Amino acid sequence: MLEHGGGVRKAALRFGIPLEAWLDLSTGINPLPRPPKPLPVACWQRLPEDGDGLEEAAAACYGTTRLLPLAGSQAAIQLLPRLRPAGRVAVLHPTYAEHAHAWRMAGHRVERVTPAGLDAASEPHDAVVVVNPNNPTGACLSNDRLLAWHARLQENGGWLVVDEAFMDATPEASLSPLVGLPGLIVLRSLGKFFGLAGARVGFLLADAPLLEMARERLGPWSVSGPARHVARLALADRPWQEETRRRLHEASSRLATLLDAHHLTPAGGTALFQWVPGPEAACRWERLAEQGILTRRFDDPPGLRFGLPGAPGEWERLALALARA
């Protein structure tokens, strides 16, 4: 199992700070999610069913009907490598480590590449995996560049897998409306922008044959009834989405300014996090953790990813901790 953000319980034990006293900035999740509403009792009493409006809400949000709900995009990350024979797979680096791990565990030969390296690659790959915007650097590749890679992959029946877990704040940059092209696969998640990581809802967007293959492998009831209900309401709430995009962009800019003021100038980011690379990452992580503030530390390359504080008191607490650290 790889290490992820959100390990507050582990940090609480290590540093002797009560769980409730932590400020968790390690996950890149919207700290102010869509306000929950009471769930109908039927969500708990009946097996989940298609036709409840979830797929239609997602199609309207993502611009395609070619989608399959599943238990978070992580389920798709683990499933996709098992849907094609072992081959040569390029994963853009640095990025979310679960992608390379899943392809490697399924027997594929995984190569870590840069965008420039992929542009110059002389031998074909069977699949290319991209996180866009990237986690943790925040870099966003153009659709023209991605589609050029897709066209080259299609010469040998390859796949382009684009993980858009952090795309909801910039939907105009998404490739999801183009899904249906053979070998173009997009992953979407409700965990980040919508702040619903605990619901475990995501979507696999792909052409019909691949979706059917994935559906057969997943089996029935891959998403719980309560999660389907919450996800449908969130995807259909366009006013909340528009207001949230505005608020998140403002908060991310504020975070970048705050970090810069304490000599931690971000090298990139998204609406949900800022990325501060540097060899001092481990030391900085430790000094903040000693004050009950959890960030996400990366070792290759070394750096810290800062998620957004939520309440005014959390911003004040981060500013004080940065000054002390």
C-alpha positions as CSV (number, residue, x, y, z in Angstrom):
1,M,0.0,0.0,0.0
2,L,1.3,3.4,-1.0
3,E,1.3,6.4,1.3
4,H,-1.4,9.1,0.8
5,G,-2.5,12.3,2.3
6,G,-5.0,12.3,5.1
7,G,-3.1,10.2,7.6
8,V,-4.0,12.3,10.5
9,R,-4.4,9.4,13.0
10,K,-0.9,8.2,12.2
11,A,0.5,11.7,12.7
12,A,-1.5,12.2,15.9
13,L,0.2,9.1,17.4
14,R,3.7,10.1,16.2
15,F,3.6,13.7,17.5
16,G,1.4,13.1,20.6
17,I,-1.2,15.7,19.4
18,P,-4.9,14.9,19.9
19,L,-6.7,14.0,16.6
20,E,-9.2,16.9,16.9
21,A,-6.3,19.4,17.3
22,W,-4.9,18.8,13.8
23,L,-5.3,21.0,10.7
24,D,-5.2,18.6,7.8
25,L,-3.9,20.3,4.6
26,S,-2.5,17.1,3.2
27,T,-5.3,15.9,0.9
28,G,-6.0,18.6,-1.7
29,I,-9.8,18.3,-0.9
30,N,-12.2,21.2,-0.9
31,P,-12.4,22.2,2.8
32,L,-15.9,23.6,2.3
33,P,-17.9,20.8,0.6
34,R,-21.4,21.1,-0.7
35,P,-23.7,21.2,2.4
36,P,-25.0,17.7,3.1
37,K,-28.8,17.1,3.3
38,P,-30.7,14.3,5.1
39,L,-30.7,11.1,3.1
40,P,-33.9,9.3,2.2
41,V,-34.4,6.1,4.2
42,A,-34.7,4.1,1.0
43,C,-31.0,4.8,0.2
44,W,-30.2,2.5,3.1
45,Q,-33.0,-0.1,2.7
46,R,-32.8,-0.8,-1.1
47,L,-30.0,-2.1,-3.3
48,P,-28.5,0.6,-5.6
49,E,-30.3,0.8,-8.9
50,D,-29.5,2.3,-12.3
51,G,-32.0,4.9,-13.5
52,D,-31.9,7.0,-10.4
53,G,-30.6,10.0,-12.3
54,L,-26.9,9.7,-11.4
55,E,-25.7,8.9,-14.9
56,E,-27.8,11.7,-16.4
57,A,-26.5,14.2,-13.9
58,A,-22.9,13.2,-14.6
59,A,-23.5,13.2,-18.4
60,A,-24.8,16.8,-18.2
61,C,-21.8,17.8,-16.0
62,Y,-19.1,16.1,-18.1
63,G,-20.5,16.5,-21.6
64,T,-20.7,12.8,-22.5
65,T,-23.0,9.9,-21.9
66,R,-20.2,7.4,-22.2
67,L,-19.5,6.9,-18.5
68,L,-19.6,4.4,-15.8
69,P,-19.9,5.2,-12.0
70,L,-17.6,3.4,-9.7
71,A,-16.2,3.5,-6.2
72,G,-13.9,6.5,-6.7
73,S,-11.5,7.0,-9.6
74,Q,-9.1,4.8,-7.6
75,A,-11.3,1.8,-8.6
76,A,-10.7,2.6,-12.3
77,I,-6.9,3.1,-11.6
78,Q,-6.7,-0.4,-10.3
79,L,-9.0,-1.9,-12.9
80,L,-7.7,-0.5,-16.2
81,P,-4.3,-2.2,-16.2
82,R,-6.1,-5.6,-16.0
83,L,-8.2,-4.9,-19.0
84,R,-5.4,-5.3,-21.6
85,P,-2.4,-7.6,-22.0
86,A,0.8,-6.7,-20.3
87,G,2.8,-4.2,-22.3
88,R,4.9,-1.1,-22.3
89,V,3.3,1.8,-20.4
90,A,4.5,5.4,-20.0
91,V,3.5,7.3,-16.9
92,L,4.3,11.0,-16.7
93,H,6.5,11.8,-13.7
94,P,6.2,13.1,-11.1
95,T,2.6,12.3,-10.5
96,Y,0.1,10.4,-8.4
97,A,2.0,7.2,-7.5
98,E,-1.0,4.8,-7.7
99,H,-1.0,4.9,-11.5
100,A,2.5,3.4,-12.0
101,H,1.9,1.1,-9.0
102,A,-1.3,-0.4,-10.5
103,W,0.1,-1.0,-14.0
104,R,3.3,-2.5,-12.5
105,M,1.3,-4.8,-10.2
106,A,-0.7,-6.0,-13.3
107,G,2.5,-7.1,-15.0
108,H,3.1,-4.1,-17.3
109,R,6.6,-2.6,-17.9
110,V,6.2,0.9,-16.6
111,E,8.5,3.8,-17.7
112,R,8.5,7.2,-15.9
113,V,8.7,9.9,-18.6
114,T,8.5,13.7,-18.9
115,P,6.2,15.4,-21.4
116,A,9.2,16.3,-23.5
117,G,10.5,12.8,-23.3
118,L,7.2,11.4,-24.5
119,D,7.1,13.9,-27.4
120,A,10.5,12.6,-28.5
121,A,9.8,8.9,-27.9
122,S,10.9,6.8,-30.9
123,E,9.2,3.5,-29.8
124,P,5.5,3.1,-29.4
125,H,3.8,2.6,-26.0
126,D,0.8,0.4,-25.3
127,A,-0.6,3.0,-22.9
128,V,0.3,6.5,-21.7
129,V,-1.0,7.7,-18.3
130,V,-1.4,11.4,-17.6
131,V,-2.8,13.3,-14.5
132,N,-4.1,16.6,-15.8
133,P,-3.9,19.0,-14.0
134,N,-1.0,17.1,-12.5
135,N,-0.8,16.1,-8.9
136,P,1.4,17.4,-7.1
137,T,2.9,19.9,-9.5
138,G,-0.3,21.5,-10.8
139,A,1.0,21.5,-14.4
140,C,-1.8,21.3,-17.0
141,L,-1.1,20.0,-20.5
142,S,-3.0,21.3,-23.5
143,N,-5.7,19.2,-25.2
144,D,-3.8,19.6,-28.5
145,R,-0.8,17.9,-27.0
146,L,-2.8,15.2,-25.4
147,L,-4.7,14.4,-28.6
148,A,-1.4,14.3,-30.5
149,W,-0.3,11.6,-28.1
150,H,-3.6,9.8,-28.5
151,A,-3.4,9.8,-32.3
152,R,0.1,8.3,-32.1
153,L,-1.1,5.6,-29.7
154,Q,-4.0,4.7,-31.9
155,E,-1.6,3.6,-34.7
156,N,-1.0,0.5,-32.6
157,G,-4.3,0.3,-30.6
158,G,-2.9,2.0,-27.5
159,W,-4.7,3.9,-24.8
160,L,-4.3,7.4,-23.5
161,V,-5.5,7.5,-19.9
162,V,-6.1,11.0,-18.5
163,D,-6.9,11.3,-14.8
164,E,-8.8,14.6,-14.3
165,A,-9.4,14.3,-10.6
166,F,-8.5,18.0,-10.2
167,M,-10.2,19.3,-13.4
168,D,-13.6,20.4,-12.0
169,A,-12.4,23.9,-11.2
170,T,-11.4,24.3,-14.9
171,P,-14.0,22.3,-16.8
172,E,-13.2,24.1,-20.1
173,A,-9.9,22.3,-20.2
174,S,-11.4,18.8,-19.9
175,L,-11.1,16.1,-22.6
176,S,-14.3,14.5,-21.4
177,P,-16.6,15.8,-24.2
178,L,-14.3,14.0,-26.7
179,V,-14.6,10.6,-25.0
180,G,-15.9,8.0,-27.5
181,L,-12.7,8.2,-29.5
182,P,-11.2,4.7,-29.4
183,G,-8.5,4.4,-26.8
184,L,-9.3,7.7,-25.1
185,I,-10.0,7.2,-21.4
186,V,-10.8,9.9,-18.8
187,L,-11.2,9.5,-15.1
188,R,-13.3,11.9,-13.0
189,S,-13.8,12.1,-9.2
190,L,-16.1,13.7,-6.7
191,G,-13.6,13.5,-4.0
192,K,-11.6,16.7,-4.6
193,F,-13.7,19.7,-6.0
194,F,-16.9,18.5,-4.4
195,G,-15.2,17.5,-1.2
196,L,-16.9,14.1,-1.1
197,A,-13.9,11.9,-0.7
198,G,-15.7,9.7,1.9
199,A,-18.5,8.9,-0.5
200,R,-16.1,7.1,-2.8
201,V,-17.7,8.1,-6.1
202,G,-15.9,8.5,-9.4
203,F,-16.5,7.9,-13.1
204,L,-14.7,6.0,-15.9
205,L,-15.3,7.7,-19.2
206,A,-14.5,5.7,-22.3
207,D,-15.9,4.2,-25.5
208,A,-18.7,1.7,-25.3
209,P,-16.7,-1.6,-25.6
210,L,-14.3,-0.7,-22.8
211,L,-17.2,0.5,-20.5
212,E,-18.9,-2.8,-21.0
213,M,-15.8,-4.8,-20.2
214,A,-15.3,-2.7,-17.1
215,R,-18.9,-3.1,-16.1
216,E,-18.6,-6.9,-16.3
217,R,-15.4,-6.9,-14.2
218,L,-16.8,-4.6,-11.5
219,G,-20.1,-6.6,-11.1
220,P,-23.3,-5.1,-9.6
221,W,-23.6,-2.4,-7.0
222,S,-20.1,-0.8,-7.3
223,V,-21.4,2.4,-5.8
224,S,-23.6,2.4,-2.7
225,G,-27.1,3.8,-2.7
226,P,-26.4,6.7,-0.3
227,A,-23.3,7.6,-2.3
228,R,-25.2,7.6,-5.6
229,H,-27.9,9.9,-4.0
230,V,-25.3,12.4,-2.7
231,A,-23.3,12.4,-5.9
232,R,-26.4,13.0,-8.1
233,L,-27.4,16.1,-6.1
234,A,-23.9,17.5,-6.2
235,L,-23.4,17.0,-9.9
236,A,-26.8,18.7,-10.7
237,D,-26.1,21.7,-8.4
238,R,-24.7,24.1,-11.0
239,P,-25.1,27.3,-9.0
240,W,-23.0,25.8,-6.1
241,Q,-20.4,24.6,-8.6
242,E,-20.0,28.1,-10.2
243,E,-19.7,29.8,-6.8
244,T,-17.3,27.1,-5.6
245,R,-15.0,27.6,-8.6
246,R,-14.8,31.3,-7.9
247,R,-14.1,30.8,-4.2
248,L,-11.5,28.1,-4.7
249,H,-9.5,30.1,-7.2
250,E,-9.5,33.1,-4.8
251,A,-8.4,30.8,-1.9
252,S,-5.7,29.2,-3.9
253,S,-4.3,32.6,-4.9
254,R,-4.4,33.6,-1.2
255,L,-2.5,30.5,-0.2
256,A,0.2,31.1,-2.8
257,T,0.6,34.7,-1.5
258,L,0.8,33.5,2.1
259,L,3.4,30.8,1.3
260,D,5.5,33.3,-0.8
261,A,5.5,35.7,2.1
262,H,7.2,33.0,4.2
263,H,9.8,32.2,1.6
264,L,8.0,29.1,0.4
265,T,7.3,30.3,-3.2
266,P,5.0,27.8,-5.0
267,A,6.3,26.4,-8.3
268,G,2.8,25.4,-9.4
269,G,-0.7,24.5,-8.1
270,T,-4.4,24.2,-8.9
271,A,-7.5,25.7,-7.4
272,L,-7.2,23.1,-4.6
273,F,-3.5,23.1,-3.6
274,Q,-0.1,24.7,-4.0
275,W,3.2,22.9,-4.7
276,V,6.4,23.9,-3.0
277,P,9.4,21.8,-4.1
278,G,12.8,21.8,-2.4
279,P,15.3,19.7,-0.6
280,E,14.1,21.1,2.8
281,A,10.7,19.4,2.4
282,A,11.2,16.8,5.0
283,C,12.3,19.3,7.6
284,R,9.5,21.7,6.8
285,W,7.0,18.9,7.0
286,E,8.3,18.0,10.5
287,R,8.3,21.5,11.8
288,L,4.7,22.1,10.7
289,A,3.6,18.7,12.0
290,E,5.0,19.5,15.4
291,Q,2.5,22.3,15.5
292,G,-0.4,20.1,14.4
293,I,-0.5,21.0,10.8
294,L,-0.3,18.1,8.3
295,T,0.9,18.7,4.8
296,R,1.6,16.2,2.0
297,R,5.3,15.4,1.7
298,F,6.8,14.0,-1.5
299,D,10.3,12.5,-1.8
300,D,10.8,12.2,-5.6
301,P,11.2,15.1,-6.3
302,P,11.2,16.4,-2.7
303,G,8.5,18.9,-2.0
304,L,5.4,19.8,0.0
305,R,1.8,20.1,-1.2
306,F,-0.4,22.5,0.7
307,G,-4.1,22.1,0.6
308,L,-6.5,24.9,1.3
309,P,-7.5,26.0,4.8
310,G,-11.2,26.5,5.3
311,A,-12.4,28.6,8.2
312,P,-10.7,32.0,9.0
313,G,-9.1,30.6,12.1
314,E,-7.4,27.9,10.0
315,W,-5.8,30.6,7.8
316,E,-4.6,32.4,10.9
317,R,-3.2,29.2,12.4
318,L,-1.3,28.3,9.2
319,A,0.2,31.8,9.0
320,L,1.4,31.6,12.6
321,A,2.8,28.1,12.1
322,L,4.7,29.2,8.9
323,A,6.2,32.1,10.8
324,R,7.4,29.8,13.6
325,A,8.7,27.2,11.2
